[in-house]
């Protein structure tokens, strides 16, 4: 298949007569080579999404190359807000036209039949949030079927227990009904990176959304150690504690959860006396903003404007 040529969709989602349109909201920053691997893998799928939107947070020196890639692979290109990963996720999702939004990262590849499985999931349970597991290139067979993790009250991620209603989330490999964003829900934008996305899963659980693991497919995650666009240990610690505070004091408020979260905050200071208190303070401030509905200004403006 020539670059830029879309394969024929053998079972399209969003074709004539279909009530559903699946949009891909792909975020990228300063990784054109990795992005091209993702787009090439996506366009090799036998079933294609209704649209692929790429929101680019790249530096100006790389943005032209990313835009050219989008043109070659038949994608819609938009400049990102350049305020961090989660602001870019919101930015991309709000500009998609579909009834369902498949979030995507620029370091993923896909096995054969991946988008076909996504299409079946949406048709089978259109009101659910579908989350997709991952494997690394060197992982043994079977690793890809593991359910993505969910938030623990101490702020780290843990594997859900079988048979329970889950709040697990895979922020870069999930399918969301568009109505979630239309109703004003947004990824929290107060942290440029880190585990704050785990708060999103717990929040959706709290709001009554069903989260399901799409176990018949997976993504191949080409994570590069030290290759993140943002590296800030203080930000990472604060984001994790923020997620724990939201989980334990808003979404699943129990004495056990609150005790575990506060205990982790104390341990953070004991582990790093010089910086731990700063992480705690940043987490508490972010928690207060989240509780007041802040750090989602762009999304609120877009909803009011009807765009």
Backbone bond lengths (Angstrom), bond angles and torsions (degrees), N, CA, C in turn:
res aa  C-N    CA-C-N  psi(-1)  N-CA   C-N-CA  omega(-1)  CA-C   N-CA-C  phi
1 X - - - 1.453 - - 1.517 109.30 -
2 X 1.327 119.35 133.82 1.448 122.86 179.40 1.515 110.66 -71.31
3 X 1.341 116.06 149.55 1.458 119.85 177.35 1.519 109.22 -60.43
4 X 1.322 115.84 134.22 1.450 120.88 -179.52 1.516 113.71 89.89
5 X 1.323 117.48 -12.23 1.461 120.95 178.71 1.516 109.21 -88.77
6 X 1.309 116.82 125.34 1.457 120.86 -178.64 1.524 110.32 -83.84
7 X 1.346 118.03 131.79 1.459 119.14 175.80 1.511 111.09 -67.50
8 X 1.297 116.26 152.49 1.458 120.44 178.65 1.533 109.57 -66.42
9 X 1.311 116.21 130.14 1.463 121.12 179.46 1.523 108.79 -79.38
10 X 1.317 117.33 111.88 1.457 120.63 -177.93 1.522 111.41 -75.27
11 X 1.321 117.00 -23.41 1.467 121.06 179.81 1.526 107.11 -145.29
12 X 1.340 117.12 72.03 1.462 119.85 -168.75 1.520 112.63 -69.37
13 X 1.322 115.69 146.42 1.457 121.83 172.12 1.515 106.27 -104.41
14 X 1.290 117.48 110.46 1.445 120.32 -177.69 1.514 111.84 110.02
15 X 1.340 118.01 10.64 1.451 121.62 176.96 1.520 111.43 -76.28
16 X 1.319 115.51 -173.80 1.458 120.94 -177.91 1.526 110.48 -57.52
17 X 1.317 116.07 128.04 1.455 121.11 177.21 1.511 114.87 85.83
18 X 1.327 118.58 -7.55 1.461 120.99 -179.58 1.520 110.13 -83.23
19 X 1.342 117.40 136.80 1.466 119.13 176.65 1.522 112.96 -80.47
20 X 1.331 117.53 -4.96 1.453 121.21 -174.39 1.529 111.41 -116.95
21 X 1.332 114.70 146.92 1.455 121.71 171.98 1.519 107.48 -135.37
22 X 1.325 116.88 119.42 1.461 121.63 -178.12 1.522 109.41 -95.36
23 X 1.323 115.51 119.35 1.459 122.39 175.81 1.523 108.93 -103.21
24 X 1.329 116.23 141.49 1.456 122.10 170.95 1.517 108.25 -98.76
25 X 1.328 116.68 125.58 1.464 123.19 176.44 1.526 107.53 -109.82
26 X 1.322 115.92 95.27 1.463 122.33 -173.07 1.527 108.94 -102.40
27 X 1.337 116.74 126.52 1.468 120.85 178.94 1.522 109.66 -106.55
28 X 1.321 115.61 144.40 1.464 120.56 -178.36 1.515 110.40 -146.91
29 X 1.343 114.55 156.45 1.461 120.10 176.01 1.528 109.18 -157.55
30 X 1.308 115.84 111.09 1.474 123.55 170.16 1.521 113.82 59.65
31 X 1.341 118.14 30.48 1.466 120.21 179.50 1.526 110.34 -136.68
32 X 1.317 118.46 63.37 1.464 119.15 -176.54 1.519 113.96 -62.58
33 X 1.338 118.62 -36.95 1.463 120.03 -179.80 1.530 110.40 -65.71
34 X 1.317 116.54 -42.86 1.462 120.14 178.18 1.526 110.48 -66.65
35 X 1.316 116.81 -40.46 1.461 120.62 177.79 1.520 111.13 -60.00
36 X 1.329 117.20 -41.57 1.463 119.09 -179.51 1.525 111.08 -63.50
37 X 1.331 117.63 -37.72 1.464 120.34 176.43 1.536 109.95 -60.98
38 X 1.326 117.06 -42.15 1.463 120.50 178.68 1.523 111.65 -64.61
39 X 1.323 117.30 -47.00 1.463 120.54 -178.23 1.522 111.61 -65.42
40 X 1.337 116.24 -38.48 1.462 119.78 177.86 1.525 110.70 -62.96
41 X 1.336 116.43 -42.62 1.462 120.78 178.73 1.527 110.96 -65.59
42 X 1.318 116.64 -41.24 1.461 120.54 179.94 1.523 111.27 -64.69
43 X 1.331 117.23 -44.90 1.459 120.62 -178.21 1.528 112.84 -72.53
44 X 1.322 117.79 -12.58 1.467 121.17 175.15 1.526 112.03 -82.26
45 X 1.333 117.70 -7.91 1.456 121.33 -179.91 1.530 110.77 -69.35
46 X 1.333 116.64 143.52 1.460 120.65 179.84 1.521 112.08 -71.22
47 X 1.329 116.82 -26.68 1.465 122.13 176.07 1.516 107.61 -111.89
48 X 1.319 116.78 128.46 1.448 122.25 -176.68 1.528 111.55 -108.30
49 X 1.331 117.24 146.35 1.463 120.10 174.46 1.519 110.99 -68.32
50 X 1.330 115.51 163.41 1.451 119.66 178.98 1.510 113.16 -67.30
51 X 1.323 117.20 -29.86 1.460 121.91 175.14 1.518 109.04 -155.82
52 X 1.311 115.78 154.07 1.461 122.56 172.89 1.522 107.00 -125.02
53 X 1.313 115.81 114.66 1.461 122.00 178.68 1.519 108.86 -109.04
54 X 1.315 117.10 127.91 1.459 122.81 178.85 1.520 108.35 -111.08
55 X 1.328 116.12 118.93 1.459 122.00 177.34 1.526 108.11 -102.25
56 X 1.316 115.93 116.79 1.459 122.65 -166.87 1.529 111.90 -107.08
57 X 1.322 115.02 113.94 1.470 121.63 176.04 1.532 112.13 -96.09
58 X 1.306 117.25 15.83 1.467 120.80 -174.28 1.524 112.04 -65.32
59 X 1.336 114.41 156.86 1.451 120.51 170.06 1.529 109.05 -63.13
60 X 1.333 118.50 153.31 1.467 120.61 -178.59 1.523 113.86 -53.89
61 X 1.334 117.84 -31.43 1.461 120.71 -178.43 1.521 112.83 -66.42
62 X 1.333 117.81 -22.32 1.460 122.12 -179.35 1.520 113.32 -109.31
63 X 1.314 117.48 -13.67 1.464 120.63 -173.27 1.528 112.24 -62.82
64 X 1.325 117.75 -37.44 1.467 119.63 -178.90 1.530 111.00 -64.48
65 X 1.345 116.63 -37.70 1.459 119.75 178.28 1.519 111.10 -66.36
66 X 1.327 116.73 -40.50 1.462 120.76 178.34 1.522 110.35 -65.03
67 X 1.309 117.60 -42.79 1.464 120.84 179.27 1.530 111.14 -62.21
68 X 1.327 116.01 -39.53 1.467 119.52 178.40 1.526 110.92 -64.52
69 X 1.332 117.51 -39.38 1.463 120.95 176.78 1.524 110.91 -60.78
70 X 1.312 116.42 -42.56 1.464 120.05 -179.73 1.523 110.77 -62.25
71 X 1.303 116.79 -39.77 1.459 119.89 178.13 1.526 110.96 -64.77
72 X 1.337 116.80 -41.41 1.461 120.44 -179.04 1.519 111.94 -64.90
73 X 1.335 116.64 -34.98 1.466 119.82 -176.53 1.524 112.89 -99.56
74 X 1.313 117.76 13.60 1.460 120.30 174.43 1.512 114.44 67.67
75 X 1.335 117.29 39.03 1.460 122.05 -179.21 1.528 110.53 -111.40
76 X 1.292 115.20 155.25 1.463 120.85 174.92 1.527 108.60 -86.55
77 X 1.313 116.33 127.57 1.466 121.59 -176.17 1.524 109.98 -106.37
78 X 1.359 115.73 132.73 1.460 121.01 172.05 1.521 108.49 -135.91
79 X 1.305 116.06 146.55 1.459 120.32 175.13 1.526 109.02 -76.08
80 X 1.323 116.19 137.27 1.450 121.08 179.75 1.517 112.12 -81.26
81 X 1.335 116.71 173.01 1.468 121.23 -177.62 1.523 113.77 -79.16
82 X 1.349 116.56 -16.13 1.470 122.99 -179.50 1.529 111.57 57.30
83 X 1.323 115.16 45.60 1.464 121.24 175.33 1.524 110.87 -123.64
84 X 1.322 117.97 15.96 1.451 120.42 179.82 1.519 112.29 116.56
85 X 1.346 115.23 169.70 1.455 121.88 -174.16 1.519 113.07 -59.66
86 X 1.322 117.20 -46.07 1.460 119.35 -171.63 1.522 111.92 -77.05
87 X 1.318 117.84 -31.14 1.458 119.93 170.70 1.528 109.95 -62.76
88 X 1.333 116.42 -37.55 1.462 120.02 178.91 1.528 111.19 -69.53
89 X 1.326 117.71 -36.62 1.469 120.10 176.35 1.536 110.18 -60.81
90 X 1.316 116.99 -47.23 1.455 120.08 177.76 1.523 111.45 -60.41
91 X 1.322 115.21 -45.20 1.458 121.96 -178.99 1.532 110.47 -56.78
92 X 1.323 116.37 -44.90 1.465 120.67 -179.52 1.525 111.72 -68.23
93 X 1.329 116.59 -48.26 1.460 120.16 -176.64 1.522 111.98 -60.75
94 X 1.327 116.91 -40.08 1.460 120.50 -176.42 1.519 112.98 -71.34
95 X 1.315 117.20 -14.70 1.462 120.80 179.66 1.523 113.09 -101.48
96 X 1.313 116.05 2.86 1.469 119.84 176.90 1.529 110.56 -83.42
97 X 1.318 115.41 151.63 1.462 121.35 -177.56 1.523 113.32 -98.94
98 X 1.335 117.79 -8.58 1.451 120.64 -170.97 1.507 115.27 -76.50
99 X 1.326 114.88 164.82 1.462 121.21 171.69 1.525 111.02 -76.55
100 X 1.351 116.14 -21.08 1.457 122.44 178.85 1.527 108.87 -136.13
101 X 1.329 114.51 145.43 1.459 120.30 -174.18 1.516 109.39 -122.38
102 X 1.311 115.74 120.78 1.467 122.74 177.08 1.534 107.60 -99.12
103 X 1.337 116.38 105.40 1.454 119.59 176.97 1.523 109.60 -69.75
104 X 1.338 116.47 149.22 1.453 120.16 -175.00 1.528 109.75 -152.33
105 X 1.325 116.07 147.07 1.460 122.58 177.80 1.518 110.53 -109.10
106 X 1.330 115.07 162.16 1.464 120.33 -175.51 1.522 113.89 -86.82
107 X 1.332 118.01 9.66 1.469 120.55 176.31 1.525 111.40 -123.47
108 X 1.329 116.17 29.35 1.460 121.91 -179.85 1.522 111.37 -110.85
109 X 1.331 115.11 149.35 1.459 123.92 166.67 1.521 107.69 -127.01
110 X 1.329 115.78 168.76 1.458 119.72 -171.42 1.524 111.37 -134.77
111 X 1.329 117.19 139.03 1.469 119.83 175.37 1.520 110.27 -74.19
112 X 1.305 116.15 165.80 1.467 120.92 176.68 1.525 109.87 -57.65
113 X 1.318 115.82 138.97 1.460 121.14 177.80 1.512 114.76 82.83
114 X 1.318 117.87 6.48 1.465 120.09 -175.18 1.525 112.26 -63.12
115 X 1.333 117.28 -53.25 1.453 119.29 -178.19 1.521 111.72 -68.41
116 X 1.317 117.31 -29.15 1.465 120.25 174.65 1.527 110.38 -62.63
117 X 1.343 116.51 -40.82 1.469 120.34 177.30 1.523 110.65 -65.74
118 X 1.334 117.44 -38.87 1.463 120.73 177.03 1.524 110.51 -61.80
119 X 1.336 116.66 -41.82 1.457 120.84 179.79 1.531 111.07 -63.84
120 X 1.321 116.98 -43.28 1.472 120.14 179.22 1.522 110.88 -62.89
121 X 1.321 116.46 -39.47 1.464 120.19 -179.64 1.518 111.10 -62.29
122 X 1.319 116.62 -45.08 1.462 120.32 -179.60 1.525 110.75 -63.76
123 X 1.323 117.09 -43.32 1.463 119.53 179.44 1.525 111.23 -66.34
124 X 1.336 116.82 -34.55 1.454 120.07 -177.44 1.514 114.00 -75.53
125 X 1.331 117.65 -35.40 1.470 121.54 -179.43 1.526 107.87 -147.86
126 X 1.328 117.28 77.77 1.466 120.21 -173.85 1.518 114.53 -66.69
127 X 1.318 117.85 -19.80 1.456 120.02 -179.61 1.517 114.11 -88.46
128 X 1.330 117.45 -5.57 1.468 121.29 -177.16 1.519 111.47 -86.62
129 X 1.336 115.25 157.65 1.462 122.67 166.36 1.525 106.48 -94.46
130 X 1.311 116.51 120.97 1.467 121.33 -178.19 1.534 109.41 -102.55
131 X 1.330 116.31 127.59 1.462 120.81 179.61 1.526 109.33 -114.73
132 X 1.321 116.10 147.00 1.461 122.28 -170.42 1.526 109.71 -123.21
133 X 1.330 115.97 131.16 1.454 121.22 179.06 1.520 112.03 -76.65
134 X 1.325 115.40 175.20 1.454 120.24 -177.45 1.520 111.15 -138.77
135 X 1.302 114.31 161.82 1.458 120.87 168.42 1.522 107.63 -136.05
136 X 1.325 115.87 152.56 1.458 121.39 173.50 1.525 108.30 -87.26
137 X 1.322 118.66 157.64 1.463 120.02 -177.74 1.525 114.40 -53.04
138 X 1.339 118.49 -31.68 1.456 120.31 -177.63 1.512 115.34 -98.65
139 X 1.325 117.91 6.48 1.460 120.81 -178.02 1.523 111.47 -69.50
140 X 1.330 118.10 147.72 1.469 120.50 176.30 1.513 110.87 -71.15
141 X 1.316 118.94 158.12 1.473 122.27 178.11 1.531 110.80 -56.16
142 X 1.317 115.65 141.46 1.453 121.30 179.84 1.509 113.74 102.79
143 X 1.336 117.53 -24.40 1.464 120.20 -179.84 1.532 111.68 -61.61
144 X 1.350 116.38 -30.22 1.456 120.50 -175.30 1.525 113.24 -68.93
145 X 1.329 117.94 -16.17 1.459 119.49 -176.52 1.528 112.07 -88.49
146 X 1.325 118.19 -1.02 1.458 121.07 -179.48 1.527 109.43 -71.53
147 X 1.327 115.91 133.90 1.459 120.79 178.47 1.523 110.29 -65.99
148 X 1.321 119.21 139.05 1.467 120.56 173.79 1.530 110.84 -55.75
149 X 1.314 117.67 156.43 1.467 120.49 -174.19 1.519 113.23 -81.30
150 X 1.321 114.34 166.74 1.458 121.11 175.40 1.524 109.93 -126.52
151 X 1.308 115.29 166.91 1.458 122.80 -172.51 1.527 111.99 -72.94
152 X 1.335 115.15 132.96 1.462 122.98 170.59 1.529 107.73 -96.43
153 X 1.322 118.68 149.58 1.465 119.53 -179.66 1.537 114.16 -55.04
154 X 1.325 118.06 -24.84 1.464 120.11 179.55 1.530 112.20 -81.10
155 X 1.334 116.95 -2.57 1.451 119.64 173.39 1.511 115.65 101.41
156 X 1.315 118.15 -6.45 1.466 119.58 176.35 1.524 109.24 -98.79
157 X 1.319 116.27 176.38 1.465 120.41 -178.30 1.521 110.41 -99.97
158 X 1.334 114.69 151.16 1.455 121.14 -178.28 1.523 109.31 -145.23
159 X 1.321 116.82 153.38 1.468 121.22 -178.60 1.528 110.11 -73.77
160 X 1.329 118.16 130.82 1.472 120.05 178.61 1.518 111.96 -62.72
161 X 1.311 115.31 152.19 1.462 120.67 176.08 1.520 109.71 -81.66
162 X 1.327 117.84 137.12 1.471 120.57 -179.84 1.519 111.42 -59.01
163 X 1.327 115.78 140.29 1.453 121.14 175.03 1.512 115.43 86.74
164 X 1.333 118.79 -5.81 1.453 121.44 -179.99 1.525 110.73 -99.66
165 X 1.313 116.17 152.64 1.459 120.53 172.05 1.521 108.26 -66.00
166 X 1.314 116.74 127.04 1.464 119.79 -169.08 1.524 111.94 -105.33
167 X 1.351 114.62 156.04 1.460 122.24 170.81 1.535 109.76 -121.33
168 X 1.328 114.59 22.68 1.468 120.19 176.75 1.527 110.07 -62.59
169 X 1.318 116.01 154.90 1.462 119.99 -178.87 1.522 109.42 -150.97
170 X 1.320 115.09 147.91 1.469 122.36 172.52 1.518 105.02 -129.87
171 X 1.311 117.38 91.57 1.464 119.60 -165.43 1.518 112.90 -62.79
172 X 1.347 117.64 -27.16 1.460 120.37 179.20 1.512 114.08 -100.21
173 X 1.318 118.26 6.47 1.466 121.88 179.72 1.521 108.57 -149.41
174 X 1.315 115.32 68.90 1.457 121.22 -177.81 1.526 109.47 -145.64
175 X 1.331 115.28 161.10 1.460 122.13 176.55 1.528 107.41 -121.16
176 X 1.332 115.47 122.45 1.461 121.43 -177.71 1.523 110.95 -115.82
177 X 1.331 118.37 136.41 1.461 118.70 166.85 1.527 109.16 -61.02
178 X 1.286 117.07 135.99 1.460 121.86 -178.45 1.527 112.03 -56.45
179 X 1.319 116.51 -28.97 1.456 120.40 -176.43 1.524 112.39 -59.66
180 X 1.332 117.94 -26.04 1.467 119.80 178.10 1.517 110.06 -59.49
181 X 1.316 117.14 -45.00 1.459 121.32 179.38 1.523 111.02 -75.36
182 X 1.327 117.23 -35.78 1.455 120.11 178.55 1.523 111.65 -63.20
183 X 1.322 116.73 -28.26 1.469 120.93 178.61 1.527 113.13 -85.52
184 X 1.318 116.18 6.97 1.457 120.31 172.92 1.506 115.99 95.87
185 X 1.339 118.33 2.88 1.459 119.89 178.97 1.539 110.15 -78.33
186 X 1.321 115.77 138.58 1.455 122.06 -178.00 1.529 109.95 -141.64
187 X 1.333 116.15 150.96 1.456 119.51 164.65 1.529 107.77 -58.55
188 X 1.334 116.26 139.47 1.459 119.38 177.86 1.524 109.27 -68.89
189 X 1.324 116.72 128.53 1.457 121.89 -171.92 1.525 114.05 -98.86
190 X 1.322 117.40 3.16 1.456 119.59 -173.84 1.512 115.07 -70.32
191 X 1.332 118.26 -15.69 1.463 122.01 177.33 1.522 108.97 -119.84
192 X 1.319 116.43 135.90 1.464 119.04 -176.83 1.528 111.83 -71.83
193 X 1.327 117.44 -22.10 1.456 121.74 -177.77 1.520 107.09 -160.70
194 X 1.318 117.90 -178.57 1.453 121.52 173.40 1.519 114.11 102.23
195 X 1.335 115.56 -170.49 1.463 122.73 -170.17 1.517 113.96 -82.59
196 X 1.313 118.38 11.60 1.469 118.76 177.87 1.519 111.87 -61.75
197 X 1.353 117.70 -20.82 1.469 119.60 178.82 1.524 111.87 -62.97
198 X 1.331 118.25 -23.37 1.458 119.99 178.81 1.528 111.54 -63.43
199 X 1.323 116.00 -28.33 1.465 120.60 175.29 1.516 111.35 -60.42
200 X 1.328 116.29 -35.26 1.475 122.72 -179.13 1.529 110.87 -60.29
201 X 1.327 117.37 -43.89 1.455 120.59 178.80 1.514 112.30 -63.80
202 X 1.333 116.26 -43.97 1.460 119.90 179.11 1.520 111.15 -65.70
203 X 1.328 116.53 -35.74 1.473 120.19 178.68 1.530 111.26 -66.37
204 X 1.334 116.87 -44.41 1.464 119.68 178.97 1.527 111.00 -62.81
205 X 1.331 116.68 -39.28 1.476 121.62 175.01 1.532 109.73 -58.48
206 X 1.330 115.86 -46.62 1.464 122.16 -179.08 1.532 111.18 -61.40
207 X 1.324 116.48 -35.37 1.462 121.62 -178.61 1.529 112.55 -80.06
208 X 1.326 116.59 -4.54 1.458 120.33 174.67 1.510 115.94 97.26
209 X 1.331 118.53 6.20 1.459 120.15 178.35 1.526 110.75 -74.94
210 X 1.313 115.29 141.46 1.456 120.40 175.83 1.522 108.81 -85.53
211 X 1.313 116.49 126.45 1.461 122.10 178.11 1.523 107.46 -109.20
212 X 1.334 115.65 124.99 1.463 121.29 -177.49 1.528 110.22 -122.65
213 X 1.321 114.91 145.72 1.465 121.02 175.02 1.526 108.81 -88.16
214 X 1.322 116.54 121.68 1.466 122.21 175.70 1.525 107.90 -84.13
215 X 1.323 115.38 86.93 1.461 120.72 -167.82 1.522 114.23 -82.02
216 X 1.335 118.06 -7.59 1.459 118.35 -176.78 1.525 113.23 -87.14
217 X 1.329 117.09 -0.80 1.453 119.58 175.96 1.520 109.44 -146.87
218 X 1.318 116.51 -177.98 1.466 121.75 -175.51 1.519 108.05 -163.57
219 X 1.329 115.81 175.34 1.460 121.24 170.71 1.515 108.37 -118.43
220 X 1.320 115.68 152.67 1.465 122.01 173.35 1.520 106.77 -99.09
221 X 1.311 115.98 115.59 1.466 122.04 -172.41 1.526 109.73 -99.83
222 X 1.319 115.88 113.88 1.461 121.52 179.71 1.528 109.77 -91.43
223 X 1.315 115.89 63.56 1.463 120.41 178.89 1.523 109.69 -72.75
224 X 1.320 116.06 136.41 1.468 121.98 179.65 1.526 107.78 -113.88
225 X 1.351 119.04 117.78 1.462 120.29 178.39 1.522 110.83 -54.85
226 X 1.332 115.68 128.73 1.456 120.14 -179.16 1.508 113.83 74.79
227 X 1.343 117.11 8.92 1.455 119.95 -176.28 1.514 114.32 -100.64
228 X 1.317 117.70 12.32 1.454 120.46 178.24 1.520 111.42 -69.13
229 X 1.323 115.69 150.46 1.459 120.10 178.34 1.519 111.60 -70.24
230 X 1.332 116.27 -26.89 1.459 121.00 -179.03 1.521 108.42 -126.62
231 X 1.323 116.60 131.93 1.462 121.39 177.34 1.519 107.82 -131.51
232 X 1.314 117.26 108.20 1.464 121.53 -177.64 1.528 108.35 -153.86
233 X 1.338 118.11 98.32 1.469 120.62 -177.77 1.524 113.56 -58.10
234 X 1.321 117.10 -35.69 1.462 119.50 179.20 1.527 110.54 -65.82
235 X 1.330 116.49 -43.87 1.461 120.97 176.34 1.526 110.72 -60.25
236 X 1.338 116.85 -42.55 1.460 120.35 -178.52 1.526 111.34 -62.94
237 X 1.336 116.61 -44.03 1.461 120.48 -179.80 1.524 111.13 -65.24
238 X 1.325 116.45 -43.21 1.463 120.15 -179.72 1.521 111.43 -65.72
239 X 1.335 117.24 -40.41 1.468 120.78 179.86 1.526 110.78 -62.17
240 X 1.323 115.98 -41.27 1.458 120.43 -179.82 1.534 110.85 -64.99
241 X 1.326 116.51 -44.32 1.461 120.04 -179.82 1.526 111.68 -68.90
242 X 1.314 116.56 -36.37 1.470 120.72 175.21 1.527 110.67 -57.54
243 X 1.330 116.51 -46.40 1.460 120.32 179.51 1.524 110.76 -60.20
244 X 1.330 116.15 -43.30 1.458 120.02 178.58 1.519 112.78 -62.43
245 X 1.327 116.87 -40.95 1.463 120.21 178.67 1.529 111.46 -62.49
246 X 1.317 116.87 -44.81 1.460 120.14 179.66 1.533 111.01 -62.62
247 X 1.320 115.35 -43.30 1.464 120.75 -179.55 1.522 111.01 -61.13
248 X 1.318 116.74 -48.07 1.463 121.40 -169.84 1.526 114.13 -85.22
249 X 1.340 116.77 -25.95 1.464 119.60 -175.50 1.530 113.43 -108.94
250 X 1.357 117.65 -5.94 1.466 120.05 177.38 1.523 110.80 -127.07
251 X 1.328 117.52 -60.39 1.456 121.68 -166.58 1.518 113.80 -82.51
252 X 1.311 117.38 -38.29 1.469 120.63 179.68 1.527 107.88 -137.15
253 X 1.301 114.48 67.28 1.461 122.41 -171.86 1.534 110.37 -77.68
254 X 1.319 115.44 105.85 1.466 122.43 173.14 1.521 107.90 -136.60
255 X 1.333 115.70 159.96 1.469 119.13 178.84 1.526 110.49 -61.48
256 X 1.332 116.06 -39.15 1.467 119.09 179.78 1.527 110.74 -61.60
257 X 1.327 115.83 -49.64 1.457 118.85 -178.39 1.524 111.72 -62.02
258 X 1.319 116.88 -44.34 1.465 119.78 -179.47 1.520 111.18 -62.49
259 X 1.331 116.75 -40.50 1.467 120.26 179.30 1.516 111.33 -64.34
260 X 1.335 117.06 -42.49 1.467 120.63 179.62 1.525 111.59 -63.92
261 X 1.329 116.91 -40.87 1.463 119.83 -179.86 1.519 111.32 -66.87
262 X 1.323 117.14 -46.91 1.465 119.82 179.35 1.524 111.33 -64.85
263 X 1.332 117.02 -35.54 1.459 119.75 176.34 1.517 112.17 -63.61
264 X 1.340 116.81 -39.16 1.457 120.08 177.87 1.523 111.32 -66.18
265 X 1.310 116.92 -35.77 1.464 119.69 176.97 1.524 111.00 -64.48
266 X 1.319 116.59 -39.85 1.466 119.98 176.60 1.531 110.74 -65.18
267 X 1.335 116.53 -41.94 1.463 120.11 178.58 1.528 111.68 -63.94
268 X 1.315 116.94 -33.48 1.462 120.26 178.90 1.525 110.81 -61.70
269 X 1.318 116.66 -39.58 1.465 120.27 177.81 1.520 110.62 -70.63
270 X 1.324 117.38 -40.34 1.464 120.49 179.79 1.533 111.32 -64.64
271 X 1.323 117.01 -37.73 1.463 120.02 -179.73 1.531 111.54 -70.09
272 X 1.314 116.23 -38.56 1.474 120.32 -176.31 1.528 108.29 -137.49
273 X 1.335 116.99 80.73 1.474 120.03 -175.46 1.526 113.95 -57.15
274 X 1.326 117.46 -31.43 1.464 119.41 -175.45 1.520 113.01 -78.56
275 X 1.345 117.51 -29.05 1.460 120.44 -176.32 1.526 113.68 -120.46
276 X 1.340 117.09 -17.62 1.453 119.57 -175.75 1.514 113.31 -60.33
277 X 1.329 117.17 -40.08 1.457 119.67 -179.37 1.530 111.05 -65.97
278 X 1.333 116.42 -31.19 1.463 119.75 177.62 1.534 111.08 -68.73
279 X 1.334 115.61 -38.63 1.463 119.08 176.32 1.526 110.60 -64.27
280 X 1.339 116.37 -42.99 1.462 120.28 177.89 1.527 110.98 -59.52
281 X 1.334 115.95 -45.95 1.462 119.94 -177.91 1.525 111.23 -64.03
282 X 1.329 116.71 -42.91 1.468 120.26 178.50 1.527 110.83 -62.81
283 X 1.332 116.71 -39.17 1.466 120.38 179.09 1.524 111.20 -65.23
284 X 1.330 117.40 -42.61 1.470 121.01 -179.59 1.529 110.40 -65.17
285 X 1.323 116.75 -41.61 1.464 119.98 179.07 1.535 110.85 -64.13
286 X 1.333 116.70 -42.08 1.459 120.45 178.54 1.529 110.49 -65.60
287 X 1.329 116.19 -39.82 1.465 120.81 177.61 1.524 110.71 -59.96
288 X 1.316 117.04 -42.34 1.468 120.71 179.38 1.527 111.09 -63.74
289 X 1.352 116.54 -39.31 1.462 119.29 177.70 1.516 111.40 -66.95
290 X 1.327 116.52 -42.09 1.476 120.35 179.74 1.521 110.55 -62.73
291 X 1.329 115.63 -41.29 1.458 119.35 -179.66 1.524 111.39 -65.49
292 X 1.330 115.58 -30.41 1.456 120.42 178.29 1.524 112.19 -87.36
293 X 1.348 116.78 -2.32 1.455 120.77 178.99 1.502 114.41 84.45
294 X 1.322 118.30 21.93 1.457 121.82 -177.45 1.509 113.20 -90.54
295 X 1.323 115.08 -175.06 1.470 125.24 179.22 1.520 112.50 61.45
296 X 1.333 116.65 25.59 1.465 121.33 177.67 1.530 108.91 -136.74
297 X 1.333 116.27 33.92 1.454 121.19 -169.42 1.520 112.69 -61.78
298 X 1.341 117.84 -44.28 1.457 119.70 -175.96 1.518 110.78 -61.42
299 X 1.330 116.48 -46.16 1.455 119.83 -178.45 1.509 112.33 -61.26
300 X 1.338 117.33 -41.03 1.455 120.30 179.37 1.524 110.94 -63.12
301 X 1.314 116.81 -40.45 1.457 120.38 178.84 1.529 111.19 -63.23
302 X 1.343 116.48 -40.55 1.458 119.90 -178.86 1.512 111.56 -66.19
303 X 1.325 117.40 -39.34 1.460 120.44 178.71 1.522 110.35 -63.85
304 X 1.350 116.33 -44.23 1.461 119.04 179.91 1.522 111.74 -64.18
305 X 1.360 115.42 -34.34 1.448 119.60 -178.81 1.524 112.25 -78.75
306 X 1.339 116.25 -13.22 1.454 120.65 178.96 1.500 114.11 74.32
307 X 1.350 118.20 25.67 1.475 121.01 -179.51 1.495 110.78 -96.20
